[in-house]
């Protein structure tokens, strides 16, 4: 059963063994990740020199469920833009938040800027929970 939606920052924290990895690990297996955020994770790992097939294996090994980015998520991501522009949130950030809202789950992130997003349940992996 899914209990959370992971942002790219959360997955990278886990894979790289950074502070907060324990909070991410506690949501696995079964946490969700948007395909948009999956692309972000693979991009960052490849930038660090990891081959894409090895990056995909690393992600598969943590037991996260990949959710395709669909029209409903796209619509909500677009609706979030006016609310999040001042916070500097990216399309990837909004994709994660949209999936979390649609599934009525918390979004797990390392990005403290998400604290300012209304009507979103956010758990900071290097802090606390925000409503």
DSSP file (Angstrom, degrees, kcal/mol; ACC not computed):
  #  RESIDUE AA STRUCTURE BP1 BP2  ACC     N-H-->O    O-->H-N    N-H-->O    O-->H-N    TCO  KAPPA ALPHA  PHI   PSI    X-CA   Y-CA   Z-CA
    1    1 A X              0   0    0      0, 0.0     2,-0.3     0, 0.0    30,-0.0   0.000 360.0 360.0 360.0 135.4    0.0    0.0    0.0
    2    2 A X        +     0   0    0      1,-0.1    29,-0.2    29,-0.1     3,-0.1  -0.556 360.0 169.6 -77.4 135.0    1.3    3.4   -0.9
    3    3 A X        +     0   0    0     24,-0.3   103,-0.7     1,-0.3     2,-0.3   0.483  62.2  10.9-119.7 -10.0    1.8    5.8    1.9
    4    4 A X  E     -a  106   0A   0     23,-0.2    28,-2.7    26,-0.2     2,-0.5  -0.990  59.9-123.6-163.2 162.2    3.7    8.7    0.2
    5    5 A X  E     -ab 107  32A   0    101,-2.5   103,-3.0    -2,-0.3     2,-0.4  -0.979  32.5-140.5-114.8 127.2    4.9   10.3   -3.0
    6    6 A X  E     -a  108   0A   0     26,-3.4    28,-0.5    -2,-0.5     2,-0.2  -0.731   4.2-145.3 -94.9 133.3    8.6   10.8   -3.3
    7    7 A X    >>  -     0   0    0    101,-2.5     4,-1.8    -2,-0.4     3,-0.6  -0.493  33.9-105.9 -80.5 160.8   10.2   13.9   -4.8
    8    8 A X  H 3> S+     0   0    0      1,-0.2     4,-2.7     2,-0.2     5,-0.2   0.879 121.1  58.9 -56.0 -38.7   13.4   13.5   -6.8
    9    9 A X  H 3> S+     0   0    0      1,-0.2     4,-2.0     2,-0.2    -1,-0.2   0.864 104.8  50.0 -61.7 -35.5   15.3   15.0   -3.9
   10   10 A X  H <> S+     0   0    0     -3,-0.6     4,-2.0    98,-0.4    -1,-0.2   0.920 111.4  46.8 -68.9 -44.1   14.1   12.3   -1.5
   11   11 A X  H  X S+     0   0    0     -4,-1.8     4,-2.8     1,-0.2     5,-0.2   0.916 113.1  49.3 -64.8 -42.7   15.1    9.5   -3.8
   12   12 A X  H  X S+     0   0    0     -4,-2.7     4,-2.4     1,-0.2     6,-0.2   0.895 107.6  55.1 -63.7 -39.3   18.5   11.0   -4.4
   13   13 A X  H  <>S+     0   0    0     -4,-2.0     5,-2.4    -5,-0.2     4,-0.5   0.919 112.3  43.8 -58.0 -44.1   19.0   11.5   -0.6
   14   14 A X  H ><5S+     0   0    0     -4,-2.0     3,-1.0     3,-0.2    -2,-0.2   0.952 115.2  46.5 -66.0 -50.3   18.3    7.8   -0.1
   15   15 A X  H 3<5S+     0   0    0     -4,-2.8    -2,-0.2     1,-0.3    -1,-0.2   0.811 117.4  43.6 -65.2 -30.1   20.5    6.6   -3.0
   16   16 A X  T 3<5S-     0   0    0     -4,-2.4    -1,-0.3    -5,-0.2    -2,-0.2   0.423 108.5-121.7 -96.6   0.6   23.4    8.8   -2.0
   17   17 A X  T < 5 +     0   0    0     -3,-1.0    -3,-0.2    -4,-0.5    -4,-0.1   0.847  55.3 158.9  66.0  35.2   23.1    8.1    1.7
   18   18 A X    > < -     0   0    0     -5,-2.4     3,-1.9    -6,-0.2    -1,-0.2  -0.395  53.1 -70.9 -86.8 165.7   22.6   11.7    2.7
   19   19 A X  T 3  S+     0   0    0      1,-0.3    -1,-0.2     2,-0.1   106,-0.1  -0.321 123.3  35.9 -55.8 134.4   21.0   12.9    6.0
   20   20 A X  T >> S+     0   0    0     -3,-0.1     4,-1.4   106,-0.0     3,-0.8   0.276  77.5 119.3 102.1  -8.5   17.3   12.2    5.9
   21   21 A X  H <>  +     0   0    0     -3,-1.9     4,-2.8     1,-0.2     5,-0.2   0.829  69.6  61.3 -59.0 -32.3   17.7    8.9    4.1
   22   22 A X  H 3> S+     0   0    0      1,-0.2     4,-1.6     2,-0.2    -1,-0.2   0.864 101.2  52.1 -64.2 -35.7   16.1    7.1    7.0
   23   23 A X  H <4 S+     0   0    0     -3,-0.8     4,-0.3   102,-0.2    -1,-0.2   0.873 112.3  45.8 -68.0 -36.1   12.9    9.0    6.6
   24   24 A X  H >< S+     0   0    0     -4,-1.4     3,-1.9     1,-0.2     4,-0.3   0.932 109.4  54.6 -69.9 -45.8   12.7    8.1    2.9
   25   25 A X  H >< S+     0   0    0     -4,-2.8     3,-1.6     1,-0.3    -2,-0.2   0.834  98.3  64.6 -56.4 -34.4   13.5    4.4    3.7
   26   26 A X  T 3< S+     0   0    0     -4,-1.6    -1,-0.3     1,-0.3    -2,-0.2   0.684  98.0  55.0 -65.5 -17.5   10.6    4.3    6.2
   27   27 A X  T <  S+     0   0    0     -3,-1.9   -24,-0.3    -4,-0.3     4,-0.3   0.474  95.1 138.6 -91.7  -3.1    8.2    4.9    3.2
   28   28 A X    <   +     0   0    0     -3,-1.6     2,-0.1    -4,-0.3    35,-0.1  -0.685  38.4  31.5-108.1 156.5    9.5    1.9    1.3
   29   29 A X  S    S+     0   0    0     34,-0.4    35,-0.2    -2,-0.2    34,-0.1   0.685 124.5  26.0 -76.5 165.1    8.7   -0.4   -0.4
   30   30 A X  S    S+     0   0    0     33,-2.7   -26,-0.2     1,-0.3    -2,-0.2   0.304  76.0 136.1 107.5  -8.1    5.6    1.0   -2.0
   31   31 A X        -     0   0    0     -4,-0.3    34,-3.3    32,-0.2    -1,-0.3  -0.333  50.8-122.3 -65.1 157.0    6.0    4.7   -2.1
   32   32 A X  E     -bc   5  65A   0    -28,-2.7   -26,-3.4    32,-0.2     2,-0.3  -0.694  24.0-172.0-100.9 153.4    5.1    6.3   -5.4
   33   33 A X  E     - c   0  66A   0     32,-2.2    34,-2.8    -2,-0.3     2,-0.1  -0.983  25.4-122.1-141.0 135.6    7.2    8.5   -7.7
   34   34 A X  E  >  - c   0  67A   0    -28,-0.5     4,-2.2    -2,-0.3     3,-0.2  -0.454  23.5-121.9 -69.5 146.3    6.0   10.4  -10.8
   35   35 A X  H  > S+     0   0    0     32,-2.4     4,-1.9     1,-0.2    -1,-0.1   0.812 115.0  60.0 -58.2 -29.2    7.7    9.5  -14.1
   36   36 A X  H  > S+     0   0    0     31,-0.3     4,-1.4     2,-0.2    -1,-0.2   0.934 107.3  43.5 -63.6 -46.1    8.7   13.2  -14.2
   37   37 A X  H  > S+     0   0    0     -3,-0.2     4,-2.3     1,-0.2    -2,-0.2   0.823 108.2  59.3 -70.1 -31.2   10.6   12.9  -11.0
   38   38 A X  H  X S+     0   0    0     -4,-2.2     4,-2.6     1,-0.2     5,-0.2   0.916 103.8  51.7 -59.8 -43.2   12.1    9.6  -12.1
   39   39 A X  H  X S+     0   0    0     -4,-1.9     4,-2.3     1,-0.2    -1,-0.2   0.884 108.4  51.9 -61.1 -38.3   13.6   11.5  -15.1
   40   40 A X  H  X S+     0   0    0     -4,-1.4     4,-2.4     2,-0.2    -2,-0.2   0.922 109.7  48.6 -63.6 -43.8   15.0   14.0  -12.7
   41   41 A X  H  X S+     0   0    0     -4,-2.3     4,-2.5     1,-0.2     5,-0.2   0.943 112.7  46.8 -62.3 -48.5   16.7   11.3  -10.5
   42   42 A X  H  X S+     0   0    0     -4,-2.6     4,-2.6     1,-0.2    -1,-0.2   0.900 111.2  53.3 -61.4 -40.3   18.2    9.5  -13.6
   43   43 A X  H  X S+     0   0    0     -4,-2.3     4,-2.3    -5,-0.2    -1,-0.2   0.931 110.7  45.9 -59.0 -46.9   19.4   12.9  -14.9
   44   44 A X  H  X S+     0   0    0     -4,-2.4     4,-1.2     2,-0.2    -2,-0.2   0.902 113.3  48.7 -65.9 -41.1   21.2   13.7  -11.6
   45   45 A X  H  <>S+     0   0    0     -4,-2.5     5,-2.3     1,-0.2     3,-0.2   0.902 111.8  49.5 -66.0 -39.4   22.7   10.3  -11.3
   46   46 A X  H ><5S+     0   0    0     -4,-2.6     3,-1.8     1,-0.2    -2,-0.2   0.879 105.7  57.2 -65.6 -37.5   24.0   10.4  -14.9
   47   47 A X  H 3<5S+     0   0    0     -4,-2.3    -1,-0.2     1,-0.3    -2,-0.2   0.817 103.5  54.9 -60.4 -29.7   25.4   13.9  -14.3
   48   48 A X  T 3<5S-     0   0    0     -4,-1.2    -1,-0.3    -3,-0.2    -2,-0.2   0.407 130.3 -97.8 -84.1   1.7   27.4   12.2  -11.5
   49   49 A X  T < 5S+     0   0    0     -3,-1.8     2,-0.4     1,-0.3    -3,-0.2   0.490  77.4 139.5  98.9   3.9   28.8    9.7  -14.0
   50   50 A X      < -     0   0    0     -5,-2.3    -1,-0.3    -6,-0.1    -2,-0.1  -0.687  56.9-116.2 -83.0 130.2   26.5    6.8  -13.4
   51   51 A X     >  -     0   0    0     -2,-0.4     4,-2.3     1,-0.1     3,-0.4  -0.337  24.9-118.4 -60.9 147.2   25.4    5.0  -16.6
   52   52 A X  H  > S+     0   0    0      1,-0.2     4,-2.4     2,-0.2     5,-0.2   0.838 113.0  53.9 -61.4 -34.8   21.6    5.2  -17.1
   53   53 A X  H  > S+     0   0    0      2,-0.2     4,-1.8     1,-0.2    -1,-0.2   0.882 110.3  47.2 -67.7 -35.3   21.0    1.5  -16.9
   54   54 A X  H  > S+     0   0    0     -3,-0.4     4,-2.2     2,-0.2    -2,-0.2   0.872 110.7  52.5 -70.3 -37.6   22.8    1.4  -13.6
   55   55 A X  H  X S+     0   0    0     -4,-2.3     4,-2.1     2,-0.2    -2,-0.2   0.918 108.7  50.3 -62.4 -43.6   20.7    4.4  -12.4
   56   56 A X  H  X S+     0   0    0     -4,-2.4     4,-2.5     1,-0.2    -2,-0.2   0.892 110.1  50.2 -62.6 -40.1   17.5    2.5  -13.4
   57   57 A X  H  X S+     0   0    0     -4,-1.8     4,-2.0     2,-0.2    -1,-0.2   0.893 108.2  52.9 -64.6 -39.9   18.7   -0.5  -11.4
   58   58 A X  H  X S+     0   0    0     -4,-2.2     4,-0.6     2,-0.2    -2,-0.2   0.914 111.7  45.6 -61.7 -42.8   19.4    1.6   -8.4
   59   59 A X  H ><>S+     0   0    0     -4,-2.1     3,-1.1     1,-0.2     5,-0.7   0.917 111.4  52.1 -67.4 -43.4   15.9    3.0   -8.5
   60   60 A X  H ><5S+     0   0    0     -4,-2.5     3,-1.2     1,-0.2    -1,-0.2   0.857 102.0  62.5 -58.8 -35.2   14.3   -0.4   -9.1
   61   61 A X  H 3<5S+     0   0    0     -4,-2.0    -1,-0.2     1,-0.2    -2,-0.2   0.705  95.0  59.3 -68.1 -20.1   16.2   -1.7   -6.0
   62   62 A X  T <<5S-     0   0    0     -3,-1.1    -1,-0.2    -4,-0.6   -33,-0.2   0.604 106.4-122.1 -88.6  -9.4   14.5    0.6   -3.6
   63   63 A X  T < 5 +     0   0    0     -3,-1.2   -33,-2.7    -4,-0.4   -34,-0.4   0.822  52.0 157.4  79.7  31.2   11.0   -0.6   -4.4
   64   64 A X      < -     0   0    0     -5,-0.7     2,-0.6   -35,-0.2    -1,-0.2  -0.687  40.0-127.8 -89.3 143.8    9.3    2.6   -5.5
   65   65 A X  E     -c   32   0A   0    -34,-3.3   -32,-2.2    -2,-0.3     2,-0.4  -0.821  19.5-140.7 -94.4 122.4    6.3    2.4   -7.7
   66   66 A X  E     -c   33   0A   0     -2,-0.6     2,-0.5   -34,-0.2   -32,-0.2  -0.693  13.9-159.1 -86.5 129.1    6.6    4.6  -10.9
   67   67 A X  E     -c   34   0A   0    -34,-2.8   -32,-2.4    -2,-0.4   -31,-0.3  -0.937  18.9-122.0-112.5 124.9    3.4    6.4  -11.9
   68   68 A X        -     0   0    0     -2,-0.5     2,-0.7   -34,-0.2   -34,-0.0  -0.317  27.9-114.1 -61.4 144.4    2.9    7.6  -15.5
   69   69 A X        -     0   0    0      4,-0.1     2,-0.1     3,-0.0    -1,-0.1  -0.742  47.8-179.6 -83.5 113.3    2.4   11.4  -15.8
   70   70 A X     >  -     0   0    0     -2,-0.7     4,-2.4     1,-0.0     5,-0.2  -0.423  42.5 -89.3-111.1-176.8   -1.2   11.7  -17.2
   71   71 A X  H  > S+     0   0    0      1,-0.2     4,-2.5     2,-0.2     5,-0.2   0.857 122.2  52.9 -62.8 -38.3   -3.6   14.4  -18.2
   72   72 A X  H  > S+     0   0    0      2,-0.2     4,-2.2     1,-0.2    -1,-0.2   0.910 111.7  45.8 -65.6 -42.1   -5.1   14.9  -14.7
   73   73 A X  H  > S+     0   0    0      2,-0.2     4,-2.7     1,-0.2    -2,-0.2   0.891 112.0  52.6 -66.2 -38.6   -1.7   15.3  -13.2
   74   74 A X  H  X S+     0   0    0     -4,-2.4     4,-2.2     2,-0.2    -2,-0.2   0.917 109.0  49.6 -62.7 -43.6   -0.7   17.7  -16.0
   75   75 A X  H  X S+     0   0    0     -4,-2.5     4,-2.2     1,-0.2    -2,-0.2   0.942 113.9  44.3 -61.0 -48.5   -3.8   19.8  -15.4
   76   76 A X  H  X S+     0   0    0     -4,-2.2     4,-1.9     2,-0.2    -2,-0.2   0.881 110.2  55.4 -66.6 -37.8   -3.2   20.0  -11.6
   77   77 A X  H  X S+     0   0    0     -4,-2.7     4,-0.7     1,-0.2    -1,-0.2   0.907 109.8  47.7 -59.0 -41.3    0.5   20.8  -12.2
   78   78 A X  H >< S+     0   0    0     -4,-2.2     3,-0.9     1,-0.2     4,-0.5   0.900 109.2  52.5 -65.7 -41.5   -0.5   23.7  -14.4
   79   79 A X  H 3< S+     0   0    0     -4,-2.2     4,-0.5     1,-0.2     3,-0.4   0.817 105.5  56.3 -63.5 -30.9   -3.0   24.9  -11.8
   80   80 A X  H 3X S+     0   0    0     -4,-1.9     4,-1.7     1,-0.2     3,-0.4   0.695  85.9  84.2 -74.3 -18.5   -0.3   24.9   -9.1
   81   81 A X  H XX S+     0   0    0     -3,-0.9     4,-1.9    -4,-0.7     3,-0.5   0.913  88.8  47.2 -55.4 -50.8    2.0   27.2  -11.2
   82   82 A X  H 34 S+     0   0    0     -4,-0.5     4,-0.4    -3,-0.4    -1,-0.2   0.847 115.5  47.5 -61.6 -30.8    0.4   30.5  -10.0
   83   83 A X  H 34 S+     0   0    0     -4,-0.5    -1,-0.2    -3,-0.4    -2,-0.2   0.740 122.2  33.3 -78.3 -23.5    0.5   29.3   -6.4
   84   84 A X  H XX>S+     0   0    0     -4,-1.7     5,-1.6    -3,-0.5     3,-0.7   0.497  88.9  92.1-114.0  -6.7    4.1   28.1   -6.6
   85   85 A X  G ><5S+     0   0    0     -4,-1.9     3,-1.5     1,-0.3    -3,-0.1   0.922  88.1  51.2 -57.3 -46.2    5.8   30.5   -9.0
   86   86 A X  G 345S+     0   0    0     -4,-0.4    -1,-0.3     1,-0.3    -2,-0.1   0.758 107.9  54.7 -63.7 -23.8    7.0   32.8   -6.2
   87   87 A X  G <45S-     0   0    0     -3,-0.7    -1,-0.3    -4,-0.1    -2,-0.2   0.571 112.2-121.1 -85.3 -10.2    8.4   29.8   -4.4
   88   88 A X  T <<5 +     0   0    0     -3,-1.5     2,-0.2    -4,-0.7    -3,-0.2   0.717  49.8 167.6  79.4  21.2   10.5   28.8   -7.4
   89   89 A X      < -     0   0    0     -5,-1.6    -1,-0.2    -8,-0.1    -5,-0.1  -0.489  24.3-139.6 -74.7 139.2    9.0   25.4   -7.7
   90   90 A X     >  -     0   0    0     -2,-0.2     4,-2.4     1,-0.1     5,-0.2  -0.256  28.8 -98.2 -87.0 174.8    9.8   23.5  -11.0
   91   91 A X  H  > S+     0   0    0      1,-0.2     4,-2.5     2,-0.2     5,-0.2   0.902 126.5  54.0 -59.4 -41.2    7.5   21.4  -13.2
   92   92 A X  H  > S+     0   0    0      2,-0.2     4,-2.0     1,-0.2    -1,-0.2   0.909 107.6  49.6 -60.5 -42.5    9.0   18.4  -11.4
   93   93 A X  H  > S+     0   0    0      1,-0.2     4,-2.3     2,-0.2    -1,-0.2   0.934 113.1  46.5 -60.1 -46.4    8.1   19.8   -8.0
   94   94 A X  H  X S+     0   0    0     -4,-2.4     4,-2.6     1,-0.2    -2,-0.2   0.829 108.0  56.6 -68.5 -32.0    4.6   20.5   -9.2
   95   95 A X  H  X S+     0   0    0     -4,-2.5     4,-2.2     2,-0.2    -1,-0.2   0.912 109.4  46.5 -63.5 -42.0    4.3   17.0  -10.7
   96   96 A X  H  X S+     0   0    0     -4,-2.0     4,-2.4     2,-0.2    -2,-0.2   0.939 114.2  46.8 -64.5 -47.8    5.1   15.4   -7.4
   97   97 A X  H  X S+     0   0    0     -4,-2.3     4,-2.6     1,-0.2    -2,-0.2   0.888 111.1  52.6 -62.6 -39.6    2.7   17.7   -5.5
   98   98 A X  H  X S+     0   0    0     -4,-2.6     4,-2.7     2,-0.2    -1,-0.2   0.936 110.3  47.0 -62.6 -46.7   -0.1   17.0   -8.1
   99   99 A X  H  X S+     0   0    0     -4,-2.2     4,-2.0     1,-0.2    -2,-0.2   0.916 112.5  50.8 -61.4 -42.8    0.3   13.2   -7.7
  100  100 A X  H  X>S+     0   0    0     -4,-2.4     5,-2.7     1,-0.2     4,-0.6   0.921 112.4  46.0 -61.7 -44.4    0.3   13.5   -3.9
  101  101 A X  H ><5S+     0   0    0     -4,-2.6     3,-0.7     1,-0.2    -2,-0.2   0.920 112.3  50.3 -65.5 -42.9   -2.8   15.6   -3.9
  102  102 A X  H 3<5S+     0   0    0     -4,-2.7    -1,-0.2     1,-0.2    -2,-0.2   0.832 117.5  39.7 -65.7 -31.5   -4.6   13.3   -6.4
  103  103 A X  H 3<5S-     0   0    0     -4,-2.0    -1,-0.2    -5,-0.2    -2,-0.2   0.429 108.7-123.6 -95.4  -0.5   -3.8   10.2   -4.3
  104  104 A X  T <<5 +     0   0    0     -3,-0.7     2,-0.3    -4,-0.6    -3,-0.2   0.925  68.5 129.8  55.7  48.0   -4.4   12.0   -1.0
  105  105 A X      < -     0   0    0     -5,-2.7    16,-0.3    -6,-0.1    -1,-0.2  -0.871  63.3 -99.6-125.6 158.0   -0.9   11.2    0.2
  106  106 A X  E     -a    4   0A   0   -103,-0.7  -101,-2.5    -2,-0.3     2,-0.5  -0.502  31.7-128.2 -74.7 150.1    2.0   13.3    1.7
  107  107 A X  E     -ad   5 122A   0     14,-2.6    16,-3.0  -103,-0.2     2,-0.5  -0.863  18.1-147.7 -96.4 132.2    4.8   14.5   -0.6
  108  108 A X  E     +ad   6 123A   0   -103,-3.0  -101,-2.5    -2,-0.5   -98,-0.4  -0.893  33.8 146.5-104.6 124.8    8.3   13.6    0.7
  109  109 A X  E     - d   0 124A   0     14,-2.2    16,-2.6    -2,-0.5    17,-0.4  -0.959  53.3-140.3-151.3 164.1   11.0   16.2   -0.2
  110  110 A X  S    S+     0   0    0     -2,-0.3     2,-0.8    14,-0.2    14,-0.1   0.388  76.1 105.7-100.7  -2.9   14.2   17.9    1.0
  111  111 A X    >   -     0   0    0      1,-0.2     3,-1.6     2,-0.0     4,-0.1  -0.699  51.7-167.9 -89.3 105.6   13.0   21.2   -0.5
  112  112 A X  G >  S+     0   0    0     -2,-0.8     3,-1.9     1,-0.3     4,-0.2   0.689  79.5  77.5 -66.4 -18.3   11.9   23.6    2.3
  113  113 A X  G >  S+     0   0    0      1,-0.3     3,-1.6     2,-0.2    -1,-0.3   0.769  79.0  72.5 -61.6 -24.1   10.3   25.9   -0.2
  114  114 A X  G X  S+     0   0    0     -3,-1.6     3,-1.9     1,-0.3    -1,-0.3   0.670  74.7  82.8 -66.3 -14.7    7.4   23.5   -0.4
  115  115 A X  G <  S+     0   0    0     -3,-1.9    -1,-0.3     1,-0.3    -2,-0.2   0.768  86.5  56.9 -59.5 -25.2    6.3   24.7    3.0
  116  116 A X  G <  S+     0   0    0     -3,-1.6     2,-0.6    -4,-0.2    -1,-0.3   0.397  78.4 108.1 -89.3   3.7    4.6   27.6    1.4
  117  117 A X    X   -     0   0    0     -3,-1.9     3,-0.8    -4,-0.1   -33,-0.1  -0.718  67.3-132.5 -86.6 120.4    2.3   25.5   -0.9
  118  118 A X  T 3  S+     0   0    0     -2,-0.6     3,-0.1     1,-0.2    -2,-0.1  -0.359  80.2  12.3 -72.1 150.9   -1.3   25.7    0.3
  119  119 A X  T 3  S+     0   0    0     12,-0.3     2,-0.4     1,-0.2    -1,-0.2   0.764  97.9 116.2  59.5  30.6   -3.5   22.6    0.6
  120  120 A X    <   -     0   0    0     -3,-0.8     2,-0.7    11,-0.1    -1,-0.2  -0.997  60.5-139.1-129.9 132.0   -0.5   20.2    0.3
  121  121 A X        -     0   0    0     -2,-0.4   -14,-2.6   -16,-0.3     2,-0.4  -0.813  31.2-178.7 -89.1 120.0    0.7   17.8    2.9
  122  122 A X  E     -dE 107 130A   0      8,-2.1     8,-3.7    -2,-0.7     2,-0.5  -0.962  19.8-161.2-125.1 135.2    4.5   17.8    2.8
  123  123 A X  E     -dE 108 129A   0    -16,-3.0   -14,-2.2    -2,-0.4     2,-0.5  -0.974  14.8-147.9-115.1 119.7    7.0   15.9    4.9
  124  124 A X  E >   -d  109   0A   0      4,-3.0     3,-1.4    -2,-0.5   -14,-0.2  -0.736   4.0-150.0 -86.1 128.0   10.5   17.4    4.9
  125  125 A X  T 3  S+     0   0    0    -16,-2.6  -102,-0.2    -2,-0.5   -15,-0.2   0.655 100.3  41.4 -75.5 -13.2   13.2   14.7    5.2
  126  126 A X  T 3  S+     0   0    0    -17,-0.4    -1,-0.3     2,-0.1     2,-0.2  -0.137 131.0  11.7-119.8  36.3   15.4   17.1    7.0
  127  127 A X  S <  S-     0   0    0     -3,-1.4     2,-0.1     1,-0.1    -4,-0.0  -0.709  94.3 -60.7-170.4-138.3   12.7   18.6    9.2
  128  128 A X        -     0   0    0     -2,-0.2    -4,-3.0     1,-0.1     2,-0.4  -0.285  55.1 -69.8-118.2-158.8    9.1   17.9   10.1
  129  129 A X  E     -E  123   0A   0     -6,-0.2     2,-0.4    -2,-0.1    -6,-0.2  -0.807  38.6-161.3-103.7 141.7    5.7   17.6    8.6
  130  130 A X  E      E  122   0A   0     -8,-3.7    -8,-2.1    -2,-0.4   -16,-0.0  -0.946 360.0 360.0-121.7 141.9    3.8   20.5    7.2
  131  131 A X              0   0    0     -2,-0.4   -12,-0.3   -10,-0.2   -11,-0.1   0.346 360.0 360.0-113.4 360.0    0.0   20.7    6.5
